[in-house]
Every structure is written in C-alpha cells, then in structure tokens.
Amino acid sequence: MITLHHLENSRSQRVLWLLEELGVPYEVQRYERDRKTMLAPPELMAVHPLGKSPVITDGDVTVAESGAIVEYLLDTYGKDRLRPPPGTPERMQFTYWLHFAEGSAMPPLLMKLVFDKVRTAPVPFFIKPVVKAIADKVTKSFIAPNIKRQLDFMEAELAARPWFAGSKFSAADIQMSFPLEAAAARAGLGKSRPRLMDWLSRIHARPAYKRALEVGGPYSMAD
Ligand SMILES: N[C@@H](CCC(=O)N[C@@H](CS)C(=O)NCC(=O)O)C(=O)O
C-alpha cells in the first residue's frame, strides 16, 4: 500500500492528485505546518532526513522529491497513462516541463515569497527602511523580471498546444500546477495571460483534482 506523507497546503497536493488520476489505492498520513514558522513538523524527518513533503512510502521503498515521486508512480502504476511514449517529441516536452516546474519555475516564486516576508518582518524601526530597500531592490532587479519572463514563456508555449506535453493531459500538467497556482495567487499571473488562466481552469475542472482537494484538506496559496 502506498502511503503519502502529506503536508497541508503544499506541493504534496500534486501527488494526491496524481494518485487520484491513476486510481491506485493509497493512504494519507497528514502533517500540519507550524502556525508560526509555516515549517513542516519534525515527525516528517522520521520518514525522510530532509523532513519535507511530499514523501511516499510503498512497501520498502521511500521516495522524496515530487518529480521523482511522479516518475516512480508512473513507472510502477502508470500502465502507459499520463505520460507520452518514449522517443516522441511529446515525451521530450513531458520531461522538460516535469523538471522545469521545480528546477526553474519554483526558485524565483520562492524567492518572492521570502522577500515579501522580509519586507514586512518585524525589525527595529531604524533598520526597517534598509531592510525594505534591499527587499525592493532584489525583487525589482532579479525576482520580478525572472517571473515575468517565465510566465511569458509558458503563455507562449501554450499557444502551440493545449497541455504542456502536447495534445493530451499528462503528469507534467500535474507537476506544473503548483508553480502556476502560486503565480496566480501571489506573483502576477492573471487576465493578461489568458492561456495559462484557461489551463488553470481546465485542470481545476478535472474530477480527480476535485477529489484530491477533498482528501487533502486545506490548500490555499495565501500563506
Ligand atoms: N523540490 C521539493 C520541495 C519540497 C518542499 O520544499 N516541500 C515543502 C512543502 S511545499 C515543505 O515541506 N516545506 C516545509 C518545510 O520546509 O519545513 C519537491 O518538489 O518535493
């Protein structure tokens, strides 16, 4: 039996969604974030030394890192579903977006989250202007331009095909959901990028996505 170690409001929601799409039996072990720090509880370190979510256990196997979990689940339970056949241009696109999500899309979004927090952090009043100036400078010169360039790129890519890996929905779309939901919640993804917004509404309409939300509990990008 697969156990998903699921942290509320996290990337782990994608694995829940994939499990629902595949229709394989699984159980969920839930973890709540520390209300002050928003970090995962220490119990997750007993499952994997980094103490992050998602992690799955399946018999003797433990797999961490969302992209690796997606590949493991498709290899083991996929039966050729949700992934284009090897050797096709669609498979290359699949691999590209599977890695792009965590390797390229998430870093500037995470930096934005951190620097937004730095900007409003409680610090002594006399250093507040300095802290704010540094946060503004990094955001303006590095973070915002990178996010914009990536969103423009993704918007343009979806002009050529409805899903990230071609004409069919795939697990690459599942992997891309977290950065794009984060971008919609707090990084300027909106009406000016209609194809990405349409893609978001199409993934949200999938029955398995909705079932995963019911199983997963709180999932909002507001924090
Ligand atoms: N690249 C990793 C990132 C894992 C990660 O940072 N997970 C976050 C949840 S979105 C986490 O566990 N945060 C809590 C913490 O760092 O304590 C993946 O995709 O699995």
The ligand as an SDF file (V2000), in Angstrom:
LIG
                    3D

 20 19  0  0  0  0  0  0  0  0999 V2000
   11.5920   20.2640   -4.5780 N   0  0  0  0  0  0  0  0  0  0  0  0
   10.9470   19.5830   -3.4850 C   0  0  0  0  0  0  0  0  0  0  0  0
   10.4770   20.6390   -2.4760 C   0  0  0  0  0  0  0  0  0  0  0  0
    9.9300   20.0560   -1.2120 C   0  0  0  0  0  0  0  0  0  0  0  0
    9.4530   21.1760   -0.2820 C   0  0  0  0  0  0  0  0  0  0  0  0
   10.1200   22.2070   -0.1100 O   0  0  0  0  0  0  0  0  0  0  0  0
    8.2700   20.9830    0.3110 N   0  0  0  0  0  0  0  0  0  0  0  0
    7.6920   21.9950    1.1570 C   0  0  0  0  0  0  0  0  0  0  0  0
    6.1800   21.9800    1.0020 C   0  0  0  0  0  0  0  0  0  0  0  0
    5.5980   22.8590   -0.3620 S   0  0  0  0  0  0  0  0  0  0  0  0
    7.9390   21.6790    2.6240 C   0  0  0  0  0  0  0  0  0  0  0  0
    7.9780   20.5260    3.0080 O   0  0  0  0  0  0  0  0  0  0  0  0
    8.0320   22.7380    3.4260 N   0  0  0  0  0  0  0  0  0  0  0  0
    8.0880   22.6460    4.8490 C   0  0  0  0  0  0  0  0  0  0  0  0
    9.4590   22.8470    5.3950 C   0  0  0  0  0  0  0  0  0  0  0  0
   10.3820   23.2310    4.6410 O   0  0  0  0  0  0  0  0  0  0  0  0
    9.6280   22.6330    6.6020 O   0  0  0  0  0  0  0  0  0  0  0  0
    9.7750   18.7780   -4.0450 C   0  0  0  0  0  0  0  0  0  0  0  0
    9.2630   19.1410   -5.1040 O   0  0  0  0  0  0  0  0  0  0  0  0
    9.3960   17.7500   -3.4600 O   0  0  0  0  0  0  0  0  0  0  0  0
  1  2  1  0
  2  3  1  0
  2 18  1  0
  3  4  1  0
  4  5  1  0
  5  6  2  0
  5  7  1  0
  7  8  1  0
  8  9  1  0
  8 11  1  0
  9 10  1  0
 11 12  2  0
 11 13  1  0
 13 14  1  0
 14 15  1  0
 15 16  2  0
 15 17  1  0
 18 19  2  0
 18 20  1  0
M  END
$$$$
